[in-house]
């Protein structure tokens, strides 16, 4: 677990990790904390007291996910490495299900499963629906697959990575503040590696429960997906690029509409199509959960799309985008990473 300020979720998640139906001597739990300033450390210590010797603790002065990832990997001993997000929950059979799939498909570089998105409160419920709908997340199979299915995909969440992968393609790029898995997965695919998804493996992700935090995350995801894509050799899936295209076309056509009737016509047609899709995608939530959710659901879809789009566009103005293209492959992270262990 690579965490920072996860007091709301960490105790339940640790309990679920320590109570797996997998042999206890066959897996280890490592918590890498990015110098939390809430009650996260207090909670970890309390759980350590209940489960003596079961949790290894590492401090992550870098405070970011990739630095935490690399610390955890370098101090782990297993044949497979899995990072479970602090905003998540796993069932009791998570490890056993993952192991069975990994043994059944030994040629896969990484295996993972589907994620059920949940939220608490009014906006949490709305945002969870948006994050589970194809209109919100495109062809992201691990978020949208609802029936039994398995097969090769371009990425998986909370996947079990074969340990030898990191000696082959290097560690996570510490120059990225987020979306480090996007860049790493591009490197893995380029080296011939594969990702296998199975609905037999399930977990839960807790979405942001306020509109402001939801918006902030979407903006940052848009920005860092572009940066990670560039660092990964420019390999981005169409679902990552569509918000950027929509946002840029809206700006261009909006400005051109002041000077051209043709631009007004094109802009009007595209806006009508988008509105039709927006209404259609939000209708189900209104019908099934109450019409008070209908308009907020439309707003959440809109903010997700355009905040990601404008965040993607803003990446081109960022020094991170233009600095050190594909630096991860040059460095390969063979350096020693220091840590403070508890």
N, C-alpha and C positions, 0 to 999 in steps of 0.2 A: 504494500500500500504506500503510495506517494501522496502525502496529505499536507495541507496547511489550513488551519482554522476550520476544522470539520466537526466541531463539538456536537452538532445536531445529529450526525449520522454515524460517527465512528464507533461508538460502543456497540450498537446493534450489529454493525458490519463485522467488528472483531469477534463478537460472540458467534456469528454465523460462520466465520472462517475457522474458528477453533472447535466448532462442533460438527465438522464434516463427517460423513459416513465413510471416509477414506482412512486407512490406517495412519494413526498419528505419527508413527516413526517414518512414514514415507513422504511427509511434506513438512515444510518449515514456513513460518509466518514472519515476515520482515516488515516493519513499519519505518518508513523514511519520512521524517517530519521537517517541513520547511520553516522552522523557527516560528511556530504558531504563537499568537499572542491572545488566544481565547482559552477555553478550558480543555482544549484537545490533549495537551500533555498530562494534565491531571487525570483525565479519563483513561488514557493509555496506561498510566501508572496503576490506576485502580484495577484495570483488567489484568495487568501483569501480576498483581498480587493474588488475584483469583486463579490465575493459570501460571504458576511459577515455572520458569524455564521454557515456556511455549512461544514467547514473543521476543524477537530481536529488535532492538531500537537503534536507528541511525539518525543522526542529525544532518540536515541538508542546508548548509549555509547559502547555497545558490538560490534556494527558495523556489526554483522552477521545476516543472515536471521532468524535463530531460536530465537535469543534474541529479534529481532524485532517482530516476530510472537507473541511471548508470551506477550510482552508489549501490542500489539494491541488487543489480545484476552481478556486480563485482564481488559482492559479499554473500551471494547465494551459492548453494551447492547442488541444486537439483538438476535432473536431466531436462526439465522444462521450466520455463520462467513465465509467470502470469502476473500482470499488474491489475488489481481490482480498484476501480475508481472510488474515491471517498464519498461521492454522491450516489452510491449504489448499494445494492443488497444482493446477496447470493443465497440460493436455497441449499439445503443440507447435502444434496447430491451433486453440487456443482463440480467438485473435483473428480468424483467418480465418473460422472457423465463425460467430462472433458477427457479423462484418461482413456475411457472406452473408445471414444471417437478417434483419439490420437493413435491408439493401437490398431484400430481398424483401417486407418488411412495413414500408414507410416511414411508415405511419400510426401505428404503435405509438410510444408515448413512451419506452419502455424495453424492451429484449429481453434475455432471459437463458435459462439452461438448467438441467439437472438436476444434482444433487450426489450423488456416491457417498460415503457416510459410512464411514470406516475408523477403526480404533483399534489400538493395540499393547498387548500384554500381555493378561492374562486379563480384567480389567475393561474395558479398551479395546474388546475384541472384543464383550463383552456390551453395553456402552453404545452401540456402533455399530449393533448389531442393533436395539436399542430406538429409536434415533433414525431408523431406516429403516422402521419398522413403523407402519401406520396407527393401531394401538392406542396408540402412543407419541406420534405427531405429527399425528394426525387426517387432514384432507384436504389436507395440504401436498404438492401435486403435485410440487414440485421435489425432494422427499426420497423420495417413494414410487413415482414413475413408473418402471417397469422396461422397458416396451416403447416402440417408436417412437410418438411423439405430439407434437402441437404445437397451440397454441391460446391464447386469452386467459385470463389468470388474475388473481388479486388482488395477487400479488407475485412477484418473481423474485430469486434470489441472484446476486451478482456481475454485475449487469445493466449494459448499456450505455445510459446516460442521454443523451438528446439535450441538448446544451449549453444550448439556449434554455429548457429547463425551469426552470433555476435563476433566470432573470430573470422567469419567469412566476409561480412559486410560492414563490420564496425559497430560502434555503439550509437546511442541516440545523439543527435546534433544539439549540443548545448548552446548554440547561438540562437536557437529557436525558443521563444518563451511559451509557445503552445503549438498544437498541431504537429508535434514532433513525430507522432506515429504516421502521419501522412507522408512525410519525407522518408522515414525509415522504410515504410512499406513499398514506396517507389524503388528504393535501393534493393529491397529483397526481390521484388518482381523482376528488376533489371538483371539480377544475378541468376535468374531462373527459378526462384522460389515461388511457392504457391500458398494460397490461403483457402482453407476449407471450412465452410459454415454448416452447422447442423442445428436444427430446432430441438434436438435432444438436450442441448446445452442452453440453459436459460438463466437470465439474471434480470435485475430491476435497476433502472436508472431514475433518479429523482431530479426532475427538471427544476429550473429556477421558478420560485413561487411569486415573484413580483414582476411587473412589466419593466421596471427600470433595470433590474439585474438580468432579465431575459434579453433586453435590448443591448446592454453592455456586452454580454457574452456573444451575441450575434455579430456585433461590430468587430470584436476581437477575432472571432472565428473567421470572418471574411478577410480581415487583414492578414492573419497569419497563415491561412490556407494558401494565399498567393505567394507569400514568402517561402513557405515550406515547399510549395510546388516548384518554385524556381531553384531552391537548393537541391531538390530531388531530381533535377534535370529537366524541369518543365513538364513533368508528367502529372497532369490533373485530369480528373474525371469530369464529364460534362456537367454533373450536378454541382460541382464546385464553381463552374464558370458562368452558369446561367444567371445567378443574381447580379454578377458584374455586367453582363450583357444587357439585362433588363434595366439596370440603373443608368448605364451610360446612354442607352437608346432613349430613355425617358428624358434625360437632360438635353441630349442633342435635338430630339424632335420637339421638345418643349421650347427651346430657344428658336429653332427654325420655324416654328409655327407663327412667330411674329413677322416673318418675312415671306412665307410661302403657304399658299392654300393647299398644295399637295402635302406638305408636312402636317398641316392641321388634319387633313383627311386620314393620313397614315396613323398619326398619333391617336385620333379618335377611334379608329378601328381596333388598334392594339389595346387601347384602354378598355374598350367594350369587351374584347375577348378576355382580358385579364379580370374584369369585373365579373363576367360570366363564370369563370373558373373559381373565383373567390367565393361567390355566392354558392355555387354548387358544392365546393369543398366544405363550406361551413354549415350547409343545410342539415347534414346528418347529425351534427352535434346539437343543433337547435332542436331537431325533431326528437332525438333520443334522450337528451339531458335537460331540455327546457329552453325556451326561446330567449331567455335572458342571456344565454351564452352565444347567441347567433352573431350579433354585431361585434362583441368583443373577440370572437373567434376570427372574424374577418380582419379586424385590426391586428391581431397577433400574427396572422399569415402575412399581412402587408408589411408589418415591422420586421418580421424575420427576413423576408425577401430583400427589402430595400436597405435594411441595416447591414446585412451581409454584402449586398452589392456595393454600397458606399464604403464599407470597410475594406472590400477588395480593391476598390479604386484608390482609397487612401494609402494602400500599401505601396503604390508606385511613388508616393511622396516620402516614403520612409527610408532612412539610411539602411535599415536592416535588409530591405529588398535588394539594394544595389551592392551590398557589401559581401565579399567572399562567396561568390557563387560556387555551390557544390563543395564547400570547405570540408564537409563531413568526410568525404571520400579521401581527401588529401591528408587529413589529420588521422582519421580512422580511430581516434580516441584511444590510442594505446598508452596514453599517459596514466600515471597513478592518480587516483582521486582520493583526497584525504577525507576523513570523516571523524565525527565524534560519536562514539558508541556508548549506549547505556545498558 
